[in-house]
Amino acid sequence: MAHILITSGPTRQYIDPVRYMTNGSSGRMGSTLAAAAIAAGHDVTIISGPVQVDYPIEARAISVITTEEMLAACEAEFPRCDGLIGVAAPCDYRPERVEGHKIAKTGEPLTLHLIETPDVVATMGAKKQAAQWVVGFALETEDARFRALVKLEKKNCDLIVLNGPEAMNAAENRVEILDRAGEVVAMLSGPKEDVAAGIMQAIQIKLMKSE
């Protein structure tokens, strides 16, 4: 069976020692995907940002905080894995300058200069070997399928899972799985446990035929 690397949850990008930017990712989809992969007989390593959910005890979990830390952990772990499921929602931007002290209120607007963080899935997609595969996730609010396919191509993914903002911190999800030809491999909806099982089944059929 395969050794699967799963990224999960949000990341945090600090503004000062106590404040940070993040998003509403809960880690639930990552946890249910890990459980589905384990149920299918695979070994799982999870690289997770700060979450409240529990991951399966059978999985090896690595905790990170920032997007840069998530990328570094992936670069260390991915060479030993057969595939990556990038379900995490890393923070896309970080402050250009992180203050060394708590920023005091002044009654005036505060301007933050933001720069992009590294793209974890795209970096792994560029580094994958011939026998490895990468599955990305795309959360979109408009031109959803088109934007998801653009991401699939840019990040060198083998499949991409498209969902919407209602998936954030929710018990249920609705997704489309798209392949490199732009075809819809599966449309799934319901509790995240059921959706995760469907995603894992699609990965096994499309990317793990010899497993």
Buried (B, 14 or more C-beta within 10 A) or exposed (E): EBBBBBBBBBBBBBBBEEEBBBBEBBBBBBBBBBBBBBEBEBBBBBBBBBBEBEBBEEBBBBEBBBBBBBBBBBEEBBEEBBBBBBBBBBBBBBBEEEEEEEEEEEEEEEEEEBEEBBBBBBBBBEBBEEEBBBBBBBBBEEEBBEBBBBBBEBBBBBBBBBBBEEBBEBEBBBBBBBBBEEEEBBEBEEBBBBBBBBBBBBBBEBBBEEE
